């Protein structure tokens, strides 16, 4: 493996780790800070906790994806493991976005 290929792997891992940090900041910390500073009127503590847990989960999954990508430097790529990780990550993100959509559009109307 050339040095250029190693750098590309490191950049992909850094990107995934950065997306994970953004998910924790936006999905986890921002709703909590908004609730504490009383900028959210209609949101219950359960909704904030759900967003917080979802943001942490998605952030952790993206971080683990970055760690997995870094493993490509020393070990050959296992395509079955990559497919499973992509399916899990896509599923969790889709469920989280669906839950957020439900909470923001339908939950407060009851």
Secondary structure, DSSP 8 states (H G I E B T S, - for coil): --HHHHHHHHHHHHHHHHHHHHHIIIIIIIHHHHHHTT--SS--HHHHHHHHHHHHHHHHHHHHHHHHHHGGGTS---HHHHHHHHHHHHHHHHHHHHHHHHHHHTGGG-
